[in-house]
Amino acid sequence: MAERSTAAVDVADNSDETSLTAQADQSTADGVAKNRERDTDSDEVQESTRTDGSGKTSPPELHSGHKLARRYRLEECVTRLDGFSSWRAVDEKLRRAVGVHILPADHSRARSVLAAARSSALLGDPRFVQVLDAVEENDLVYVVHEWLPDATELTTLLASGPLEPYDAYQMVSQVSSAMAAAHREGLAHLRLNPNAVLRASTGQWRIRGLAVNAALRGVASDTPQRTDTEAIGALLYAALTQRWPYESDAYGLSGLPKDVGLIAPDQVRAGVHRGLSELSMRALVNDGATASRHESPCTTPEELVKAIGEMPRIRPPEPAFTAPPEYQRTSYQQGTYGRQAPHPGATQPVPTPPPPLQSRTGKALKWAVSALLIAALGLGSWQLADALMDQGGKSEDPGQTQTNDGNDKSPKKPASGKPIAIEGVRDFDPLGSDGSENPRDIDRVDDSDPRSYWQTSYYESADFGRLKSGVGIILDLGKVQQVGKVTVTFLGNTSVELRSAGAGAGSEPTSLDAYSKVAEGSGTTVELKPGKALNTRYLLVWLTDLPIQADDGKWRGRVADIKVTS
């Protein structure tokens, strides 16, 4: 699995039990709230959830320094209640920080926790905090997960105020699309709250505790998609207003006034983005949107993703540039070097400018400069007249027709390449898990519309998050043809290679090794010219380095147009 670090998954409860260990020190925490026991059952928004009875078994007696599987060394207990404990630990084999949940093997929820952890690990979506290991040994069941030292909980972010509209838009977009992907694989969260949503230093939002948090607490739901959708609506409501959309206080946020009911975010706080306010109500209320718009409610994360896509895109704020400090000349430049500083209050004499050159030397210099200027003007005029005369002598009667006989040795301009029609295009992702990369939009690279584009999935860095070496587009020219140049137009500075299949390829190759590199380049409009004559039917435009897109702040490639000429 991908190797990352993570903060502990918060599955604590705000019951009368208190944590038996000190909270994580600020140097080791990832910005999580100091009171980790705020995630209460009463704070949960899912009215349709039910909680199973917890097991009677006491949590295992473990201590700092204890090792699991002779590999995971426990460092600090984050939570110990309800029959399980959560720890910050160190993976001594890979030398990285990890988080660990531990509970007795005979705990009533041990089997469900193991099943949830293994299902979550199989998803492998980088938008979720990854489960790294799920083991049962020595009468213990433990789940190892990532630890994100550079991430900050939404709870902590809201402690200083509501989010800006762009940040709230990014949060709800990324969380909704991630949960839609999880539900397509049959996984639900059921405890999606501000403690479970993190923002990394790169700006990416991550979700922790998918399926595992609910299994640890014995939470289930008959309508998991609606439960998670309402939870996303509550997250957006809190991000816009810094208020929890229920009467009870939760997660460090004040609830709504008593007996008022659920009111729209733009009625709670001035300046709230109208579109985001209505979106939160559509996800949260689920019985119809605001009366003024009459839009249908969103009952699944997939519907919420569709509603977000129909909204006008919210642009990031313009960066604020501070004016540079006024240039301060040194005392030497100011002409005071080596002089005494003037006394305060004393009137300083204004120095008089030097008189103009009046001596014989000055007059001679003036005449010399004037003579040089006159000579230069004369020489330039003579050269201009001579050039015009030469041009007139060489011109011919416009009424005559020029003919070239066979002895004409003048060079001819090379004929420009003729466009080659692209018979078919296909996305190419041989190194990915599913072998495809947004195939539904692939036709946009050859639709002659510069406003449309095909884009890759988003990644955590320009090098595809170190998950693969690249992705590409296969061009089918219909038959073997001589290719002189391929011009690719990108949105954002992108590195790309041009690869080709052999001229004898009878069908489209399906492996990367079957395509040989013939050119490479980078930029927004890249002309890829093979170094020697190229005859082929199949070309591969292979993206190797991605730009960060300004509209969504994500690393992804966007191809607007591809032209092939002979």
N, C-alpha and C positions, 0 to 999 in steps of 0.2 A: 504493500500500500504506500501512498505518498508519504514522504517523511516530513512532518511538520511539527511545530510545538503548539501547545494550547493552554488555555486557562481551564480551571476545573469546571465541570458542568454543575450548575447550581440546581440542586434538587431538594434543598432544605425546606423546612416547614416552619411557619411562625407559630408554633404551638407553645405550650408552657415549658417544653424542654429547651434548654439552652445548650449551645455548642460546648463540648467538653474541652476544646482546645482554643488557643488564642487565634485570632484571625490572621490571615496572611499578611506579612510585612509589605510595605509599599514597594520595596525594592524587588519583590518577587511577584507581586500581584499584577494583573493586566488591566488595572483600572476598575475592577469590580467594586461594587459597593461594600462598605465596611460591614454592614449588617447583612450577612448572607442568609439569615433566617426570615426573609420577608416574603418568600414565595409560598403563600398560604393557600390552603384549599378554599378559604373564603374569598381569596383574591381571584380565583379562577372565574372566567366568564362563561364557561361552558355549562349551561343550565342542564344539558342533557347528559352530563357525565355522571358516572357512579364510581365510588371508591370501594375496593375490596378491603376486607379486614386484613390488617398486617399480621405477619407471623409472630408467634410468641417467643421466637428464639432471640436471645440477646446478641448484639453485634459482637463480632470476634474481638478478643482482647489483643490488639496490635499496638505497636509503639513506633516512634521514629527510629529509623535504622533497620527495621525489619525488612527482609527481602522476600519477594515473591518470585518463584521460579528461578531463584538464584540470579535474578536479573533486575527486577524492579525494586529499588530501595525507597521505602517510604520516608518522606521528609517532613510533612506537616499535615495534620488532620484538619480538613476544612469543615466537614460536617459529620456529626455522629448522632443519628436519631432514627427512630422507626425501624430498627433492626439492621440498618446498613451504615456504612461510613464512607466518606469521600476524602481522598488524599491527593496532595501534590507529591509527586515521586520523581525519581530519576531512572531512566533506562540506561544502566551501566554499559550495556552492550553497544548501543548507538550513541551514548553520551548526549542525551537530550532530556529535557523536562517532559513529563507526561502527567496525566491525571488518572486516578484509579478509583473505581467504585468497588467496595468489598461487602459481601454479605455471606452468611453461613449457607452451606450447601443444602441444609434442610429447611431453609427459610421458605415460607409459603409462596414467595414470588421469585425464587431463584431460577426456576425453569423459564419463566416468562422473560426475565431479565436477559438470560443467555440467548434466547430466541430473538429478542428485540435487538440485542447488540449485533448478532451475526447478520440479521437482515439489514440493519443500518450500514454495516461494513460493506455488504455486497453492493449497495447503491453507488458508493465511490464518487459522489458528487462533491467537487471542491467547495461548493457553497455551504456545506455542512461541516461542522467539526467532526473529524473522522474517528471512527472506532478503529483502534490499532490491534486489539487482541481481546478475546473473550474466552476465559479458561475456567475449568472446574478441577481443583486438585486440593488434596489435604483438607477435605471438609470445608473448603472455601470456594466461592464463586466470585471472580473479579473481572471487571471490564476496564481495559486500558484505552485511553483516548488522548487526543491531541491536547497540548497546552499552548495557548497563544499569548505570549508575554507582551506583544505589541498591540493587542486588541482592547477595546473599551466597551463595556456594557452600555446598552441603551439607557439603563437606569442611571448610570453615572453621567451620561451626556445630558439627560433631562434635568439633572440636579442644578445645572447652571442656566436653564431656560429652555424654551421650545426650540425645535430645529428650524433652520431656514427652509423655505419651500423646496429648494433644489435638493437639500439633504433628505428631507422627508419623502420627496418623490423617489429618490434613489433607494431609500430604505424599503418603501412599500413595493417598488418594482422588483427589486432583487429578492426580497423575502417571498413575495407572491409567486414569482416564477420558480423559485427553489421548491416551495411547498407543492406547486402544481406538478413538478417533476417527481417529487416523492410520492404523491398520491397516485400518479400513473403506475408506479411500481408497487402500489398497495401498502405504502407506509404512511403513518400519520404521526403528528407530534403530540397533540392533546394537552400540552403544557407550554404553549407558545406565549411568552410574556416578556417584559423588558429585560429580565435577567437572562433570558435565553438567546437574545439577539446581540451580536457584537459587531463593532466596526473596526476593521483592521487599519493599520497605518497607511495602507495603499488606498483606502476609501471603500474597499469591498466590504459588504455586509455578510456575516457568517451566522449560521444558526447552530446551536449546540443542543444535544440531548434528544435528537430525533428518535422517537420510539422508546429510547432507554429511560428518559425521565419519567414518562408515564408508567412504564413497567416497574420502575423502582418504587413508585408511589401507589401502584395498584389502580391506576386510573384507566377507565375504558369509556367508550362512547358508542352509541348506536348510530350516530350521524357524524363520523369523523371529519368529513370534508367541510360540513357546515361549522363544526366546532373550530377547526383551524382557521376558516375564513373569518368568523366572528373575532377570533383572537387577533388576526391581522388588522381588522378594522379597529380594534381597541388600541393596538400599537400605533396606528396612524393617528388616531384621535389624541393619544397622549403626546405624540411627537409634535402635533400642531398646537396644542393648548397647554401642555404641561399639567394636565388634569386627567385623572382616571375616570372613564365614562360610566361610573357607577357611584352609588351613594357612599360606599365604604372607601376609606383611604387604602392605598396599596402601592407597593414598590417606591415608597418615598414621595408619592404624588397624592394630592388632595382629591377627594371624590367630588361629585357634583352636589349642589345644594339639595337638601332633603325636599321631597314632595314636588320637585320640579320636573322630573322625568329626564329623558335623554334629549338634549338639545344639540343642534348642529355646532360644530367647532367654531364656525365664523360668527355664531351668536355668543360664544363663551369668551372669545378674545378677538380684539380688533386686528385687522390686517392679515387674517388667515386667508390663504389661497382658496378661492371659491371652488375650483375643480377638485382639489384635494379634500375639502370639507365634505362635498357631496359624495365623493368616493368612500370616505370613511363611514358615512351613514348608510350607503348601499351595502357595505360589507357587514356593518355592525347590527343594523336594525333587522334586516331580512324580512320586512313586511312591506316593502315598497319604499322608494326614496322620498326625497322632499316633495311636498305637494306641488311646488312650482315647476318641477322638471318632469315628474311622472316617469322616472326611469326605473327599470326593473331592478330588484335586489340581486346581489351577488351571493350565491349560496355555496360556491365551490371556488378554490383557488384558481382554477382554469378560467372561470367567468370573470374573476377579478383581474387576471392578466389581460383578458380581452378588453375589459373596461379601461384599464390603464393605457392600452395601445390606442384606444379611440380618443384619448385626451390629447390636447395640444402639448407638445413636448416642452418641458420646463428647462430652460437653459441655465447653465451655471452662472453665478454672478461674475461680473467683470472684475478682474484683479485690480486691487487698489495700489497705485504707484505713488510713493511719497516723493516729493520734490527733492532733488539733491541739495545739500547745503550750499549756501552762497560761497563762491570761490574767495578764499582769503589769501591775499598776497603776503609774501614774507616781508620782513623789514628790509631785506636787501633789495627786493623788487620795488618797494615803495620809496627807495632812495634814502633811507634813514640809516643804512648800515654804517657804523663807525661814528655816528653823531650822538650827541647827548639827547636824551628824551626831553621834550618840551615840558616846561612847568605848567601844571594845571592852571587854567584860567588865563594864561598869557596869550596874547594875540600874535599869531605867527605871520610873518611877511609872506606874501604870495610871490613865488619866483617869477620873474619876467622871462618870456621866451627869448631865445637868442635872436639877434637881428638877422635879416636875410643876407645872403652872400652879396657883398658890395665891393669886395676887393677885386683886383685884376684877375686873380685866380678864379674867383666865382664867375666873373663875366665870361672868361675863356671857357669854363666848363659849360655854361649855358649855351654858348655858340656851338660847341662841339656836339652837344646832345641834339640841338636843332638840326645841324647838318646831317647827323646820322639818321634822324627821322625822315628828312627830305629824301635822302638817298634810298632809304628802304621803300618809301612810297613810290618813287620813280621806278625802281627795279621791279616791284610787284606789278605796277601798271604795264610795264613793257612785257613781262612774262605772260600776263593775262591776254594782251593784244596778240602776241605771237601764237598762243594756243588757239584763240578764236580764228585766226587766219588759217592755221593748219586744218582746223575742223571744217572750215568752209571749203578749202581746196579739195578735201577728200569726199565731200558730200556729192551725191549724184542727183540727177533730175528725178524728182519723185514720180514722174509719169512713166519712166522706164521700168521694165521688169528685170530684176536681177536673175541671172542664171549662173549655175555652178557647173563647170566642166569637170571632167574626171581628174584634172590635174590640181584641183583645189585641195591644198594641204591643211586648211584650217581645221582645228579640232572640233569635234561634234560633242554636244552635250549628251551625257548618258540619259537614256530613257528612264523615267521614274518607275518604281515598282508598281505592278498592277495589283489591285486588291484581290485577295483570295477569299472566296465565300467559306464560312464555317458551317459545315453541315450539322454538327451536333456538339453540345457541351455537356459535361458531367462533372459533379464534384468528386474529389479524390482524396480520401483520408485513410490510407492503408495502415497507418499507425494508431488509429483511434479504436475505441472499444466497439463501436457499431459500424465502422467502415464508411460513414457518411458525414457530411458537414453541410447542413442547411440546404438539402437538395431542392427544396421547393422554390427557392429564389435564384437558382443557377442560370435560368434563361435571361436574367437581367443583364448579364455581361455582354450580350450580343443583341440588345433590343434597340440600339441607336438612340437611347434616351440617357443623356448624361446625368439626369437627376435620380435615376434608379441605380441600384447597386446590389450585388451579392456580398454577403458578409459571413465571416467565420464565426464560430462560437467565441465567447470571451475567455481570456486566460489571465493568470495572475502576474505575468511578466511578458516582455517582448519576445522571449524565446519559448513561447507556448507553455509557460510555467514549468519548463523542463520535463514536460510530459511526452513530447514528440519533437521531431526535427522540423516539421512543417506540414502544411496541407496545400492542396492545389486544385487546379481545374484542367481537365483533359479536353482538348480541342480535336474534333474529328473533321478533317478537310475533305472527306468523301473519297479521295483517291490519293495516290502518291503524287506529290507536287513539289516543285522547287520553292523553298521558303527563303526569302531574303531578309525579312524583318518582322518582328512581332512587337506591336506597341500596346502597352498596358497602362490604363489610367486608374490610379488609386485615389482613395480619400485618406490622406495622411501618408507620411513618408514611410514607404514599405520596401523591404529588401526581397528580391525575387530572383529565381533562376528559371531559364528556359531549358527544358529537357525534351528530347525527342525519342520516339521509338524507331527501330531500324526500318529501312525501306522495305524489307521483306516481311514485316509483321502482317500476317493475314487477318488478324483480329485485334481488338483493343487490348493491350497488355493490362494486367491487373496488379502487378507488383511494381514497387518503386525502382527496383534494380533493373527492370526492363527498359527504363528511360535513361538516356545518357545526357549529361549536362553539356549544352552547347553555347550558352551565354548567361550572363548574370548582370545585375545592376540594382540600383535603389533610387527612390524618389517618389514623386507623385505621378509623373508621366515618364515611363521608362521605355526606351527603345532597345530591344534585345536583338542584336545582330549576330548570327553565327559567324565564327571565325573562318569557316570554309563552306564550300557548297553543301547545302543541306536538302536532301530529298526524303520526304517522309509523308505519311498520312496522319499520324497521331502526334500531337504536341502536348506537353505538360507544362503549364504555368505553375511553378512551385514556390509558394510563399515561405520565406525562411526567417523573417524578422517582422514583428507586428508593431504598428504605431498605437499610441493611446488616443482614443477618439475624444474630441472635445465635448461632444453632446452628452455622452454618458460616462465619460471618465474610465472606460474599460479598454484593455488591450485586445484589439481585434483587427483583422484585415477586412478592407472593403474594396471590391473591384467594381468600378463603374463601367469600364468599356475595354474591349480587346479587339485589335485590328491586326490582320495578317496580310502581308504583301509579299509579292514574289521578288 
